[in-house]
């Protein structure tokens, strides 16, 4: 055995709290693993984190005792911050990271500060147009910030900001006819029928559920079928609404296999988290976006507005919704071939398939001052800015 063998680069990724932070983080982690890095995921105790990381093969996973700042819980937030900082320091004393990447949210700050204390290079990724509080705080301390939207760069006080798009997990690709039929079968849906996906996310499903239920009587004669992800609280109510109208529907509280769901759908009704938008762009899925009105700094509205202005989606605020508006927009997205073609072209401009690769390459280049690294990024951010500029003219 060669005891002088150089250890693999070690990168820690703080990506817990919501799927919008976690799934892009996992995509970057996969790229780092392909480049021979050891990767540690630092997540929160929330169930979405604990379930999602079960698929993170070959990576270390650490749960930080972090809680989000909400409803005036300043004391609990402060205590959890200190405990998370101490936990991150203990982890990094056992093995010093070469780099720490934060994906935003309440798990981000302690690992970044612990990483800087350990001498690591530090990075963050902001997927939304309006940066979250954690990333606004951290931007001035990191070596480089990556952003999902070109408009975000000027809103972060970082020394270096690079537009990369938002990473999407492998497997989120448009399906051919056979793939769609297989996905429909796995989900328990008949193949070959227009399928509407309804998903409100972990926090804001109730408003979307109510909107769609109110429009169902106007759409009952369309011959469509539905895949409706209700969240935890509205499952029985939503299931009863479809049954009462005799509609073909698969209704679930949650679904892990979102690649199947997006792949089989003809159109979607969705909140406007940046990770969800990136996944819909990857699969060229036309959507009606309903921003979560309670999202911090109303960031989902600004995400949705940029997509809508580029022609990649339709935007309808929850306060402006009526059954008639919802029904009319969905009919257009499903049945108007011209609209679908234009939206497909606009979604293609938003899809940055090299995003995770570009972030991984930048982290390694900065951390090791290397000039030649495997799998170098392809300038996804520059392509995104050029594409969108052309689309808006």
N, C-alpha and C positions, 0 to 999 in steps of 0.2 A: 504493500500500500504506500502511495506517495504522500507523506505527511506534509509536503510543501505545496500541495495542490491549493490553488487560490479558491476561496469560498465563493459561492454564487452571490451576485448582488442581492441585497435584501431591501424590499420596498414595502412599506406599510400604507394601506389605503383605508382612510376613515370614510365610511360610506353608509352609515346607518340612519335610521329614522323613518324614511319613506322609500317606496319603490323607486321614486324619481331620483333618489341619491344612490340607492343600492345597485340597481341594475346597470346603469352606466359604469359604476365602479367595478362591477364584476366583468364587464366587457374589457376594461383597461387591464384588470388583473389577468385575464386570459391572454392578452397580448404580451404582458410582461413574462408570464410563465413560458410562452413560446420562445422568448428570447433568453431563457435560462435563468431567470430570476426566481428567488424565493419570495413569496408574497404572504403578507399577513393582512387579514381583514379585521378592522376594528368597527364593531357594530353596536347597536343599542339592544336593550332587552325586549323590544317590541316583537310581537309574533311575526310580523311580515319579514323582519330581519332573520329571525331564528329559522323560519321555514325556507327562505330563499337560499341561505348559505349551505343548506344541506347538499346542494348540487355543486358546491365549490370544491371540487376534488383537488387534492394535493396542495391546499393552502391552509395556513394556520388561521384560526378564527378566535378572536377575543371579544368578549362582551363588556363594554364599558357601562358603568352605572349612571348613564346620562339621561336627563329628562329635558324636554323642551320648555322654553319660557313662554307661558301662556296663562291667561286668567289671573295675572298678578302673583304667580307662585315664585316670587323672587328668592325666598329663603330656600325652598326645595331646589330651585335651579342652581343657586350658588353652591349649596352643599354638594350636589351631584357634579358640578363643574370641578370642584376641588378633588373629589374622589376619583373622577375620570382622569384628571391630570396626574394624580399620584399613581393610578393604575397604569397609564401610558408610560410613565417614567420607569415603573418596575419592568414592564415588558421590554422597553428599550435598553435597560441595564443588562437584561439577559442576553440580548443581541442588539447591537447598535444598527439602526437602519441606515442605509445609504441615502434613502429618499423617503419622504412622507407626502402623500397626496390626499387632500381633503376634497370630498365631493359636495360639500355644503351641508347645512343643517346642524342640529345641536350636538352631534358627535364630532364635529370638525375641529373646533378650536383646541381642546386639550391635546390631541395627538400632534398638532402643528407646533404648539409651544414646547411640548416634550421633545419632539424631533429636533427643533432648533437647539434646545439645550444639550442634545446628544451630538450635535454637529452635523446633522443630516441636511441635505438640500430639501426645500419645502415647496409645495405646489398646491394649487387649488383648481377646481373646475366649477364654473357657474353655468348651469344649463338654461336658466331663465333670462328673459330680457331685463327684468328688474332684479338685481342681485339681492340675495337674502342677507339678513343681518349678520350672520356668522361670516359670510364671505366678504361683506363690506368691511368688517373688522379685520379679517385676516389678510386682506389683499396687500396691505402695505408691508407685511412681514415676510411674504413668500418670495421665492426666487422667480417664479413665473406663474401667471394665471392663464387658464384656458377658458374660453367662453363658447357657448353654443350659438349665439346670435351676434352678428357684427355690431349691432346697436349697443350691446352690453359693454364693449371695451371701454368706452368713455365714462362708464359709471363705476369703474373699479380703480382705486388709487394704488395700482400695482406698478412696479418698475417695468415689468414686461408683460404684455397681454397678447395672447395669440388666439385667433378665432379658429376653432377646430370643428364646430358642430358638436352635437351630443352623441356619445357612443351608444351603439345599439348592440344587443347581444347577438352572437352568431345564431343563425336559424331564422331570423326575421327577414325573409326574402319572399318576393311574389311567388305564388304557387301556380303551376300549370293545372290543366283541367283534372288530371289524375290526382294531383296533390290536394286540390280543393275537395274532390270527392272523398279522399281518404280522411281529411281533416273533419269533414262533415260527419262521416261515419263514426269517428272517434268521439265526437261531441254529441252524438245521438240525434243528428238532424238528417232529414232527407237530402240527397244530393240534387243539384241542378236548379234549386229555387232561389230567388233573391232573398238574401239574409241580412237582417239589420242587427248589428251589434250595439248593445247599450251598456255603457260602463261609466260609473260615476266616481270611481276611485275609492280609497279607503276612508276618506273624510266626508266627501260631498255627494254621496250617492242619492240621498233622499230627494233633493230638488230635481235631479235628472229623472228619477223614478216617477215622481209626480207629473212632470212634463210629458213623459212618454205615455203614461197611463191615460192622461187626459186626451191625448191625440189618437189613441187606439181605435175608438169607434169610427173615426173618419178614414182610417186606413184598413179597416177589417176586410174590405172587399178586394184588396189588391193581390191576394194570393201570395203574400210574402210570408217568411218565417222569421223568428226572432231568437236571438241569443242574448239574454238579459242577465247581467251580473249586478245584483241588487245591493251588495253590502250586507252587513250582519242583521240590520233591523227590519228591513222591508220585504224580506223574502216571501213570507206567506201572503202578504197583501198583493204583491206584484204577481205571484203565481196565480192567485185567485182571479186577478183582472184578465189575464190571458185565457184562463179556463172559461170564464164567464162569457167571453166573446167567441169561444171555439177556435182560437188561433193556435197554429203550430208554434210552440215556443219551448226552448230549453232555458229554464230559469235556475240560476245558481247564486248563492251568496258571494262566492269567490271562484276564481279559476286560475290555476297556476300556469296552464298551457296557453298563454296569451298569443303565442305564435300561431297556434291552431285557430284561435278565435279571430284574429286579424286576417289570417290567410283565407278563411272561408267567407268572411263578410263581404257584402256588396257595398255597404255604407255603414257608417258608425255615428252614434250619438255619444259624445265623450266630453269630459272635462278637458282642460287645456294645460295640464302639466307638461313640461318640456320633454320629458322622457317619452311620454305617450305620443306626443307629436312626432318625435323622431322615429318611433316605431311605425306610426301610420305612414310617414313619408317613405320609409324603407319598403313598405308593402303597397304603396300607391293607393291607399284606401281613402276615398272621399268621405268627408265627415262634416257633421254639424257640431260645432264646438260651443259648449255652454260653460263659460268660465266659472269656477267656484268663487262666489262673491265674498267669502270670508277669507280667501287666501291672503297671506301677508303682502301688504303693499299692492293688493289687487294684481299681483304679477301674472295670474292666469289670463286676465283680460288682455294684457299687453302681448303675451305670447300669442293668443288667438287672433288679435288684431293684425299682427304682422303676417300670420299665415293667411288670413282673409284678404288682406290688401294685395298679397302676391297671387291670389287666385287659388291657393292650395286648400281652402276650406271655406265653409260658411260659418258666420259668427252670429249667435243669438244670446243676448244676455238673459239671465233667468228672470229678471224683473220685467222684461219686455215680452216674455213668452206668452203665446196663446195656443190652444190646440190647433187652430187653423194655420198659424205660422209654422209650427212644427211639422204638420202634415204636408204643407206645401213644399217646404225645404227638402224633406225626405223624398217626396215624389220626384222632385227635380234631380236629386242626387242618384236615385235609382234608375229613373226612366229616360232622362234627357242625355242622349249620347254625346251631344256637343259639349255640354257642361262637364260630363265625366272625362272626356278627352282633354279638355283644357285643364281640369284639375289634376289629371294624371301627369301632364307635362310640368305643372307648377310644383307638384310634390317631388318629382324627380330632381328639381333644382335644390330642394331642401335636403335631400338624402346625401349624407357624407359617409360613404362606406369605409373610409380610411381614418375616421375620427379617433377610434381607440388606438390604432397603430401609430398615428401621428403623436398622440399624447405620450404613449409608451416610449417612443423614440426620443422625444424631447426630454423626458425625464432622465433617460439614460445618458443622453449626450451632455446634459447639464451636470449630472451627478458625477460623471467620469471624465468630462472634458474630452470625449472621444470624437474623432472625426469620421470614423467609419464604423457603423453599427449595422447589424442585420435588420432587414425589414424597415428601412428608413421611411418616414412619412412622405406623403405625396402632395403636400401643400393643400390639404383639404380646405383650410380656412380661406385661402386666397381664391380657390375655385368657388366656394360658397358665396363670397362677397361679389365676385364677378358675375356669377349666375343670377343672383338676386338683383344686382344693379341693372342687368340687361332685362330682366323680367318686369321691372318697375317702369322702364322707359315707355 
